[in-house]
Amino acid sequence: MDEEKINETAEATEVPESAEVIGVKFKKSGKVYYFDPDGVEYQVDMGAIVETARGLEYGYVAASNKIVPGKELVLPLRKALRIATPEDDKHLAENIEKEREAFEKCVEKIELHELPMKLVDAEYTFDNSKLLFYFSADGRIDFRDLVKDLAAIFHTRIELRQIGIRDEAKMMGGFGVCGRVFCCSTFLGDFTQVSIKMAKEQNLSLNSTKISGACGRLMCCLKFEHETYEEELKKTPKVDSIVSTPDGDGVVIEAQPLTGLVKVSSLKDQNQAPRVYSREQVKVKGFSKSHRQEKPEEDLSNLED
């Protein structure tokens, strides 16, 4: 949702080799955007009034003045107008209160028009030139009459934005199966691509209820350890690999990449209990699937975006 605060059709602009910038967030878990400090020193956590494509906005400094290479900039680089004053803080608090009232009024109008939509959030631009309502719905919604009613009440430009279920979870917040507050609503600035492959490589159950978050999509935390698993998997024999061990040849029936251990079933003595070896003790000789029957996997494609 923050993207449009910055993005707009830009004229061709020469990319500088480097520039002094500050990093600004508009929400606690939002993405960091660069702005030109215009010679003013900003400190982390300081309020800042910045110019965006939507008008003036109140943001929080996430990174103080620093020099970044031109390739990291999104042009045109807009200016930070000033450090937020007590008057700006008061105006922000007033907007937050107005947003609560606007949310309640919009819910009433949605019920009045019997629209199949769920209101998620209401947001004023800092200069009150626009009032945005974010909602989720299963399909497209004809909300033209709703917009007319809201414009008559609030006497400002009204925009309704339909968002996906991941964005809905991020905006509303909640607790994950781990007992912690959603990662997306606390520290993840942006959503990253998460795939079923990541769950497979981490030896997780492919039961959809165990690897999906409250939003119904794959849990974002599957990405956190993915690079480590990728590196360790390169060093670890795969399941069904034929390996030589100090006790003879066998087939890998279980691999634990992070600990570097593999469980091997003997090829010579089928009645012998599987033994555990470190990956340094075994050597891959081939690959076979004949010793076990493959089970059909649940179709989890609907969990990926």
HELIX and SHEET records of a PDB file:
HELIX    1   1 GLU A    3  ILE A    6  1                                   4    
HELIX    2   2 GLY A   70  GLU A   72  5                                   3    
HELIX    3   3 PRO A   86  HIS A  113  1                                  28    
HELIX    4   4 ARG A  144  PHE A  154  1                                  11    
HELIX    5   5 ILE A  165  MET A  172  1                                   8    
HELIX    6   6 CYS A  183  SER A  185  5                                   3    
HELIX    7   7 ILE A  196  GLU A  201  1                                   6    
HELIX    8   8 SER A  208  ILE A  211  1                                   4    
HELIX    9   9 CYS A  220  LYS A  223  5                                   4    
HELIX   10  10 HIS A  226  LYS A  235  1                                  10    
HELIX   11  11 ARG A  279  GLN A  281  5                                   3    
HELIX   12  12 SER A  301  LEU A  303  5                                   3    
SHEET    1   A 5 TYR A  33  PHE A  35  0                                        
SHEET    2   A 5 SER A  18  LYS A  25 -1                                        
SHEET    3   A 5 GLY A  55  PRO A  69 -1                                        
SHEET    4   A 5 GLY A  47  THR A  52 -1                                        
SHEET    5   A 5 ALA A  80  ILE A  83 -1                                        
SHEET    1   B 3 LYS A 118  TYR A 124  0                                        
SHEET    2   B 3 LYS A 130  SER A 136 -1                                        
SHEET    3   B 3 ARG A 157  GLN A 162  1                                        
SHEET    1   C 5 ARG A 275  SER A 278  0                                        
SHEET    2   C 5 LEU A 261  SER A 266 -1                                        
SHEET    3   C 5 GLY A 248  GLN A 256 -1                                        
SHEET    4   C 5 SER A 241  THR A 245 -1                                        
SHEET    5   C 5 LYS A 283  PHE A 287 -1                                        
END                                                                             
